[in-house]
Amino acid sequence: MILKGKKALVTGASRGIGAAIAKGLAAEGADVAITYEKSADRAAEVVREIEALGRRAVAIKADSADAAAVQASVDKAAAELGGLDILVNNAGILRVGDLKDLSLADIDAILDVNVRSPIVASKAALAHLGKGGRIIHIGSLFAERVPASVVGVYAGSKSALVAFTKGLARELGPKGITVNLLQPGSIDTDMNPAHGPFGGVLKEITAVGSYGKVDDIANGVVFLAGDKAQYITGSTLTIDGGAIA
């Protein structure tokens, strides 16, 4: 129970990687708030699973493309849990297409959710985090390797998190708060299923020849959230089966 007594918020956690992260933190003793946009039933199921572990849980409806909703969700999570120690900026969207084919609405959505949302959530969290606090961004291996032109804009949004992580780590280091980036590779989820249209290609670029599991990412987040990672900040942990090796 390395996170016993900690309070965490995981954005976009009604399913997939986010849900696994939320449950992984709870399994190590943290009370957890999650945000969701549309999947109220699935968010409620994540809450039930966390509560079954003996931890407090709350689901907060918030559109990560709405800056005001993002800020409000952080404040509400802290109020509901009685504080905040860990922020995991997991919410993200994937829109694929060459730049000539993407609409301005597509581009705005990618930037609003994948870039602006973690920045706004982190800013809101500053009012609640103290010494020992953790901010963990969930990025993508595409920040370092872009295997196809159709993920160019998405990759650009994720690479922005690299610089933001480093800058925020510099700002918060003197306060005893660490900021790190975890970059998943091809993980079997609803958004990117192992047997989906891109499955074959994405398996081929890994060193291990297979997709990862959501718990692989959750385990990395739990490590970065714990005391054993207290001297790690401004860093990137890539869990991708060797795709960028």
PEPE-V581142 format. One record per residue. OMEGA is omega in radians with two decimals (* if undefined). Layout:
BEGIN
OMEGA
OMEGA
END
This chain:
BEGIN
-3.03
-3.14
-3.10
3.12
-3.14
3.12
-3.04
2.98
3.07
-3.12
3.11
-2.94
3.09
-3.11
2.98
-3.09
-3.12
3.12
3.13
3.10
-3.12
-3.14
3.10
3.09
3.14
-3.14
3.11
2.97
-3.09
2.88
-2.95
2.93
3.07
2.98
3.08
3.12
-3.03
-2.97
-3.09
-3.12
-3.14
3.09
3.12
3.11
3.08
3.10
3.14
-3.13
3.10
3.13
3.09
3.08
3.13
-3.13
3.07
-3.14
3.10
3.07
-3.08
3.10
-3.13
3.07
-3.08
3.05
-3.10
-3.05
-3.14
3.12
3.11
3.14
-3.11
-3.12
3.11
3.14
3.14
3.11
3.13
3.14
-3.10
-3.07
-3.10
3.13
3.12
3.12
-3.02
3.01
3.07
3.13
-3.06
-3.04
3.13
3.07
3.11
2.99
-3.10
3.13
3.03
-3.07
-3.12
-3.09
-3.14
3.07
3.05
3.09
3.08
-3.12
3.12
-3.12
3.13
-3.10
-3.13
-3.06
-3.00
-3.10
-3.06
-3.08
3.11
3.09
-3.14
3.14
3.12
3.12
3.13
-3.09
-3.09
-3.14
-3.03
-3.07
3.06
3.13
-3.07
3.14
-3.10
2.92
-3.11
3.10
3.05
-3.10
-3.12
3.06
-3.14
3.03
-3.10
3.12
-3.11
-3.01
-3.12
-3.09
-3.04
3.08
-3.07
-3.12
3.08
3.14
3.10
3.13
-3.13
3.11
3.09
-3.12
3.12
-3.12
3.13
3.11
-3.12
-3.13
-3.13
3.07
3.09
-3.10
-2.99
3.13
3.13
3.13
3.12
3.13
3.13
3.14
-3.11
-3.11
3.05
-3.10
3.08
2.95
-3.12
-3.11
-3.08
-3.13
3.07
-3.11
-3.07
-3.06
-3.12
-3.14
3.13
-3.05
-3.14
-3.03
-3.08
-3.12
-3.08
3.04
-3.08
-3.09
3.10
3.05
-3.06
3.07
-3.13
3.01
3.01
3.13
-3.12
3.14
3.07
3.12
3.12
3.14
3.11
3.12
3.12
3.11
-3.11
-3.14
-3.04
-3.10
-3.13
3.11
-3.01
-3.14
3.11
3.09
-3.08
-3.02
3.10
3.05
-3.12
-3.14
-2.93
-3.13
3.10
-3.11
3.12
3.13
*
END
